[in-house]
């Protein structure tokens, strides 16, 4: 029997600047592939044909205004905001801690500064649309998605390598 790895602590970095103590919550990017149903003669049902990566997004909840994010709003570079999530995930049966890092590059799509009311808690929501994603476990790359570079690697296997070669990019 084994218990699951649970996040026990984390930090968020923006262009190398630690946001320790400023971010109570982060919605990490959902990994999803876009599928199109296809059914033809002789098939008893439709199959899902992989049509590529769905949108990659991250949402950060900050305890207040973070000036650095405001100054990055409107950047013209598709990957102008470099973000990194560093999480300590622990199994309570063994006590083993596993480091998971997610490297992300994109830009702010939305900055919601919320309500301001004297005596109430402040919350700012930051939404990033991503062009790059890399998941690392204890220093080992698990998944890398570079939308502009046409790279999709899982466990070191570049799934798009043959497609890049076929269109003259490799």
C-alpha positions as CSV (number, residue, x, y, z in Angstrom):
1,X,0.0,0.0,0.0
2,X,1.2,3.5,-0.8
3,X,-0.3,6.9,-0.1
4,X,-0.4,9.6,-2.8
5,X,2.1,12.4,-3.1
6,X,0.5,15.5,-1.8
7,X,1.7,19.1,-2.2
8,X,3.0,20.2,1.2
9,X,4.6,23.5,0.1
10,X,5.4,25.4,-3.0
11,X,6.8,28.6,-4.4
12,X,6.2,30.6,-7.5
13,X,8.9,32.5,-9.4
14,X,8.5,35.2,-12.0
15,X,11.6,35.9,-14.1
16,X,13.7,34.5,-11.2
17,X,12.0,36.7,-8.5
18,X,10.5,34.6,-5.7
19,X,6.9,35.3,-4.8
20,X,7.2,33.4,-1.5
21,X,4.6,34.5,0.9
22,X,2.6,36.3,-1.8
23,X,0.8,33.4,-3.6
24,X,-1.6,31.3,-1.5
25,X,-2.9,29.4,-4.6
26,X,-2.0,28.5,-8.2
27,X,-4.0,26.7,-10.8
28,X,-1.4,24.8,-12.7
29,X,-1.8,24.2,-16.4
30,X,-4.2,21.5,-17.5
31,X,-2.6,19.1,-20.0
32,X,-5.2,18.3,-22.6
33,X,-5.1,17.1,-26.2
34,X,-7.6,18.2,-28.8
35,X,-9.4,15.3,-30.4
36,X,-11.7,15.2,-33.4
37,X,-14.2,12.3,-33.8
38,X,-13.7,10.3,-37.0
39,X,-15.8,7.5,-38.3
40,X,-15.6,5.9,-41.7
41,X,-16.9,2.9,-43.6
42,X,-16.3,-0.4,-41.7
43,X,-15.9,1.3,-38.3
44,X,-18.4,0.4,-35.6
45,X,-17.9,3.8,-33.9
46,X,-15.9,7.0,-33.9
47,X,-12.3,7.2,-32.8
48,X,-10.6,10.3,-31.4
49,X,-8.0,11.7,-33.9
50,X,-5.3,13.7,-32.1
51,X,-5.3,17.2,-33.5
52,X,-2.7,18.8,-31.2
53,X,-2.4,20.5,-27.9
54,X,-5.2,22.4,-26.3
55,X,-4.6,25.9,-24.8
56,X,-2.1,26.0,-21.9
57,X,-3.0,28.4,-19.1
58,X,-2.0,29.1,-15.5
59,X,-3.9,31.1,-12.9
60,X,-2.2,32.6,-9.9
61,X,-4.0,34.0,-6.9
62,X,-1.9,36.6,-5.1
63,X,-2.5,38.0,-1.7
64,X,-2.3,41.5,-3.0
65,X,-0.9,43.6,-5.9
66,X,2.4,42.3,-7.3
67,X,4.1,45.2,-9.1
68,X,6.3,42.9,-11.3
69,X,3.2,41.4,-12.9
70,X,1.7,44.8,-13.6
71,X,4.9,45.9,-15.4
72,X,4.8,42.8,-17.6
73,X,1.2,43.3,-18.7
74,X,1.0,44.0,-22.4
75,X,4.3,42.5,-23.3
76,X,4.5,41.9,-27.0
77,X,6.6,38.7,-26.8
78,X,4.5,35.5,-26.9
79,X,6.8,34.1,-24.1
80,X,7.7,37.3,-22.4
81,X,6.7,36.2,-18.9
82,X,8.8,33.3,-17.5
83,X,7.2,31.6,-14.6
84,X,8.3,28.6,-12.5
85,X,6.3,26.6,-10.0
86,X,8.4,24.6,-7.4
87,X,6.5,22.2,-5.4
88,X,7.4,19.8,-2.5
89,X,5.1,16.7,-2.8
90,X,5.3,14.3,0.1
91,X,4.0,10.7,0.7
92,X,2.8,10.4,4.3
93,X,3.4,6.6,4.4
94,X,7.1,6.9,3.6
95,X,7.8,10.6,4.3
96,X,9.6,10.8,0.9
97,X,9.6,14.3,-0.6
98,X,9.5,14.6,-4.4
99,X,10.4,17.9,-6.1
100,X,8.1,18.9,-9.0
101,X,8.9,21.9,-11.0
102,X,6.9,23.4,-13.9
103,X,8.6,25.9,-16.1
104,X,6.2,28.1,-18.1
105,X,6.6,30.9,-20.5
106,X,3.8,33.1,-21.8
107,X,2.2,36.4,-21.1
108,X,-0.5,37.8,-18.9
109,X,-3.9,37.5,-20.4
110,X,-5.8,38.9,-17.5
111,X,-5.0,40.7,-14.3
112,X,-8.0,41.0,-12.0
113,X,-7.2,43.3,-9.1
114,X,-10.6,42.5,-7.4
115,X,-12.4,44.5,-4.9
116,X,-10.9,47.0,-2.5
117,X,-12.7,47.3,0.9
118,X,-11.2,48.7,4.0
119,X,-10.6,46.0,6.6
120,X,-11.2,43.1,4.1
121,X,-8.7,40.7,2.6
122,X,-7.3,41.6,-0.8
123,X,-7.0,39.1,-3.7
124,X,-5.5,39.6,-7.1
125,X,-6.0,37.0,-9.9
126,X,-3.4,36.6,-12.6
127,X,-4.1,34.5,-15.7
128,X,-1.3,33.6,-18.1
129,X,-1.7,32.1,-21.6
130,X,1.3,29.9,-22.1
131,X,3.5,29.1,-25.2
132,X,5.9,26.8,-23.3
133,X,5.5,24.2,-20.5
134,X,8.0,21.7,-19.0
135,X,7.3,19.4,-16.1
136,X,10.4,18.1,-14.1
137,X,10.4,15.5,-11.4
138,X,13.5,15.5,-9.1
139,X,15.6,17.0,-12.0
140,X,14.3,14.6,-14.7
141,X,12.2,16.0,-17.6
142,X,8.8,14.3,-17.8
143,X,6.9,16.4,-20.3
144,X,7.9,19.4,-22.5
145,X,5.6,21.3,-24.8
146,X,7.0,24.1,-26.9
147,X,4.1,25.3,-29.1
148,X,6.1,27.7,-31.2
149,X,9.1,25.3,-31.6
150,X,6.7,22.4,-32.4
151,X,8.2,20.2,-29.6
152,X,6.1,17.7,-27.7
153,X,8.3,15.4,-25.5
154,X,7.0,12.8,-23.1
155,X,9.6,10.8,-21.1
156,X,12.4,12.0,-23.5
157,X,10.5,10.9,-26.6
158,X,9.9,13.7,-29.0
159,X,6.5,12.9,-30.5
160,X,6.7,15.6,-33.1
161,X,10.2,15.0,-34.4
162,X,9.1,13.1,-37.5
163,X,6.5,15.7,-38.3
164,X,9.2,18.5,-38.1
165,X,11.5,16.5,-40.3
166,X,8.6,15.9,-42.8
167,X,8.0,19.7,-43.2
168,X,11.7,20.6,-43.3
169,X,12.2,21.8,-39.7
170,X,14.5,19.1,-38.4
